Amino acid sequence: MKYVSMVDYDDGSSLEEKVNQWILENEETLLEIIDIEYTQHGNIYLAIITYEERV
């Protein structure tokens, strides 16, 4: 399993778009996306993608 995290500030409105863009850019190397977790700490928005990579 591997992880990638992404951060957005202020209102977090572009975070989901960043996640979707990363998935599209890495589509060929992804075997499975296990989880996408979104959290907020004040005005910091975090997305953690858990995935398995093709070997």
Short mmCIF file of the C-alpha atoms (twelve columns), coordinates in Angstrom:
data_MODEL
# 
_entry.id   MODEL 
# 
loop_
_atom_site.group_PDB 
_atom_site.id 
_atom_site.type_symbol 
_atom_site.label_atom_id 
_atom_site.label_alt_id 
_atom_site.label_comp_id 
_atom_site.label_asym_id 
_atom_site.label_seq_id 
_atom_site.Cartn_x 
_atom_site.Cartn_y 
_atom_site.Cartn_z 
_atom_site.pdbx_PDB_model_num 
ATOM 1  C CA . MET A 1  0.000   0.000  0.000   1 
ATOM 2  C CA . LYS A 2  1.117   3.513  -0.749  1 
ATOM 3  C CA . TYR A 3  -0.087  6.929  0.303   1 
ATOM 4  C CA . VAL A 4  -0.111  10.385 -1.197  1 
ATOM 5  C CA . SER A 5  -1.321  13.523 0.540   1 
ATOM 6  C CA . MET A 6  -2.420  16.875 -0.817  1 
ATOM 7  C CA . VAL A 7  -2.998  20.166 0.951   1 
ATOM 8  C CA . ASP A 8  -5.187  23.163 0.197   1 
ATOM 9  C CA . TYR A 9  -5.650  26.375 2.158   1 
ATOM 10 C CA . ASP A 10 -8.356  28.993 2.705   1 
ATOM 11 C CA . ASP A 11 -11.665 27.340 1.721   1 
ATOM 12 C CA . GLY A 12 -10.346 24.012 0.346   1 
ATOM 13 C CA . SER A 13 -12.465 24.345 -2.763  1 
ATOM 14 C CA . SER A 14 -9.829  23.053 -5.174  1 
ATOM 15 C CA . LEU A 15 -8.755  20.006 -3.145  1 
ATOM 16 C CA . GLU A 16 -11.174 17.543 -4.730  1 
ATOM 17 C CA . GLU A 17 -10.131 18.788 -8.164  1 
ATOM 18 C CA . LYS A 18 -6.450  18.215 -7.242  1 
ATOM 19 C CA . VAL A 19 -7.273  14.666 -6.108  1 
ATOM 20 C CA . ASN A 20 -9.165  13.892 -9.317  1 
ATOM 21 C CA . GLN A 21 -6.336  15.328 -11.424 1 
ATOM 22 C CA . TRP A 22 -3.748  13.198 -9.612  1 
ATOM 23 C CA . ILE A 23 -5.867  10.075 -10.184 1 
ATOM 24 C CA . LEU A 24 -6.166  10.835 -13.902 1 
ATOM 25 C CA . GLU A 25 -2.438  11.512 -14.243 1 
ATOM 26 C CA . ASN A 26 -1.527  8.253  -12.466 1 
ATOM 27 C CA . GLU A 27 -4.304  6.066  -13.840 1 
ATOM 28 C CA . GLU A 28 -1.931  3.686  -15.637 1 
ATOM 29 C CA . THR A 29 0.099   2.918  -12.504 1 
ATOM 30 C CA . LEU A 30 -2.848  2.536  -10.118 1 
ATOM 31 C CA . LEU A 31 -4.084  -0.961 -9.385  1 
ATOM 32 C CA . GLU A 32 -6.714  0.123  -6.855  1 
ATOM 33 C CA . ILE A 33 -7.669  3.186  -4.833  1 
ATOM 34 C CA . ILE A 34 -8.417  1.873  -1.377  1 
ATOM 35 C CA . ASP A 35 -9.490  5.083  0.369   1 
ATOM 36 C CA . ILE A 36 -9.577  8.863  0.042   1 
ATOM 37 C CA . GLU A 37 -9.778  10.631 3.382   1 
ATOM 38 C CA . TYR A 38 -10.490 14.359 3.669   1 
ATOM 39 C CA . THR A 39 -9.766  16.263 6.885   1 
ATOM 40 C CA . GLN A 40 -9.808  19.893 7.937   1 
ATOM 41 C CA . HIS A 41 -7.665  21.636 10.553  1 
ATOM 42 C CA . GLY A 42 -8.649  25.291 10.746  1 
ATOM 43 C CA . ASN A 43 -8.131  26.683 7.251   1 
ATOM 44 C CA . ILE A 44 -5.893  23.777 6.152   1 
ATOM 45 C CA . TYR A 45 -7.583  21.038 4.133   1 
ATOM 46 C CA . LEU A 46 -5.874  17.680 3.676   1 
ATOM 47 C CA . ALA A 47 -6.611  14.714 1.421   1 
ATOM 48 C CA . ILE A 48 -4.867  11.371 1.902   1 
ATOM 49 C CA . ILE A 49 -5.169  8.822  -0.885  1 
ATOM 50 C CA . THR A 50 -4.441  5.197  -0.012  1 
ATOM 51 C CA . TYR A 51 -3.764  3.080  -3.072  1 
ATOM 52 C CA . GLU A 52 -2.062  0.021  -4.483  1 
ATOM 53 C CA . GLU A 53 0.298   0.367  -7.392  1 
ATOM 54 C CA . ARG A 54 0.673   -1.990 -10.332 1 
ATOM 55 C CA . VAL A 55 3.887   -3.957 -10.298 1 
# 
